[in-house]
Amino acid sequence: RIRHYKWDVKYEYKSPDCVKKLAITINGRSPGPTILAQQGDTIIVELTNSLGMENLAIHWHGIRQIGTPWSDGTEGVTQCPILPGDTFSYRFVVDRPGTYMYHAHYGMQRQAGLYGSIRVSVPDGVSEPFAYDYDRSIILNDWYHKSTYEQAAGLSSDPFVWVGEPQSLLIQGKGRFNCSKLTTLNLEPGVCNATNPECSPYTLTVVPGKTYRLRLTSITALSALSFQIEGHNMTVVEADGHYVEPFTVKNIFIYSGETYSILVKAEQDPSRNYWMTTSVVSRNSTTPPGLAHFNYYPNHPQRSPPTDPPAGPLWDAVEPRLAQSLAIKARQGYIYPPPATSDRIIVFLNTQNKIDGYTRWSVNNVSFTLPETPYLIALKESRGNAQHLFDQKPPPEGYNFTSYDIYSVANNTNATKSDSIYRLKFNTTVDIILQNANTLTNNNSETHPWHLHGHDFWVLGYGEGKFDINSDPARYNLVDPIMKNTVPVHRYGWTALRFVADNPGAWAFHCHIESHLYMGMGVVFEEGIEKVGKLPSQNMGCGITKGFWKP
Ligand SMILES: O=C1O[C@H]([C@@H](O)CO)C(O)=C1O
């Protein structure tokens, strides 16, 4: 079946947390429309850029784009940006059931509000390994009052201006900023309006006794989150489109770019409402929790619960977060075991660096920059000129394991910027070890959610401290590891992944924190480029392809 959408993308004033701000909308909405599809459907999104003065690209996060690498929507990697006024047609197949998302992948545009849910159901006649009565999508997000322009300019300035903590957390696009705190930012009357219906709390109405599948998606710019429903347990059943061996928790940790399905039964006292809350973990954040109503029918949806919202977990407790990461296993009966060995092991040391006075993030001391010609085009359509279009020197496969101290501020004066890429032999098995380290601040290491385009990977293991190639692989879970497309690397820890390079194209792999990617925290993989079909001409028009057009 073909599902055809026509989307118009523009800036509009919105008040998602009661504070009026320019937000990017799709057909007037942020979050944008939910894509509802069935496994095997073809999705066509005809996207018109009505932003007026800004380019655009949309990434379909979690969709592998098998056979359509040009529809991945990653500006600079798989396509030229969509220019103001232009219409671009994304076409791809949703080949697996599960919970996914879409969002802007141009500059730091995602955090201006361009995002939404993708929900792919199983084909008719196929049943899922768990039961529920109702299915709902909930997107968690953080929200800044400053514009993307101010933030991006600060990040690429010397002296560096950090974006800081977000002002609000949004649950399904709604939050609530305390207007009395809006003193210095903007004093125009009407800028903060606590009675604006746009920022009335999100409510999920439940029928007593019924079970709800909540598809949680985090699309935060910065924050790692905990999500909890007062007085209710939740059973985790899906992660990034893969069934999880069920486990029950009181709160779930979710990192930017991840999705989870949880089952919640409405089995508490039905005479009242309950809080759903989300709060920041892993950063000592000033951002207040986001609040929503878990509304037992027939109570009024906007009636506040009689209790105080439950406090989330302590922001700096790493143990429970690591424990959740370790608890996520593939569901019995749905295990796709990884190949027993790999052909190549690449270690990615994550560091914060100063390069020419600018604050950057690096992988193995190389900070990523995008080339003028997107890689897919450079590799496919450069007519023999690819070597001039990006740095051909292969980027490093690891770091100096013996001498590098991950617990100290690095003296990485040798760090560089580069647009070189990792070229993977087609159909080989690749292991990636994400190694965390200290930032430029003493005694500080941050959590980074890494997202891979075009593939799912097996999560083989997590550990604390420095990964040891001689002993740690013995701890890998090769029996029932979950497959995901986004995974956290915890502070001062490592995360080991395995994937098969079987999807012809050029694929980004990066930290899903918007500012960190902007500051260079990513890499690109190429595999099987010779198997990629002819690129649609709509992907071109920048870099070397500018010269292809003849009147
Ligand atoms: O990239 C970042 O920069 C700041 C800080 O390290 C320097 O101000 C921060 O918290 C980040 O995550």
The ligand as an SDF file (V2000), in Angstrom:
LIG
                    3D

 12 12  0  0  0  0  0  0  0  0999 V2000
   29.2390   20.5160   24.5900 O   0  0  0  0  0  0  0  0  0  0  0  0
   29.1280   20.9540   25.7240 C   0  0  0  0  0  0  0  0  0  0  0  0
   29.7180   22.1010   26.1720 O   0  0  0  0  0  0  0  0  0  0  0  0
   29.2890   22.3050   27.5250 C   0  0  0  0  0  0  0  0  0  0  0  0
   30.4410   22.4050   28.4690 C   0  0  0  0  0  0  0  0  0  0  0  0
   31.2110   21.2450   28.3900 O   0  0  0  0  0  0  0  0  0  0  0  0
   31.3200   23.5800   28.1530 C   0  0  0  0  0  0  0  0  0  0  0  0
   30.6490   24.7650   28.3970 O   0  0  0  0  0  0  0  0  0  0  0  0
   28.4780   21.1470   27.8220 C   0  0  0  0  0  0  0  0  0  0  0  0
   27.9210   20.9280   28.9970 O   0  0  0  0  0  0  0  0  0  0  0  0
   28.3670   20.3680   26.7510 C   0  0  0  0  0  0  0  0  0  0  0  0
   27.6640   19.2500   26.6610 O   0  0  0  0  0  0  0  0  0  0  0  0
  1  2  2  0
  2  3  1  0
  2 11  1  0
  3  4  1  0
  4  5  1  0
  4  9  1  0
  5  6  1  0
  5  7  1  0
  7  8  1  0
  9 10  1  0
  9 11  2  0
 11 12  1  0
M  END
$$$$
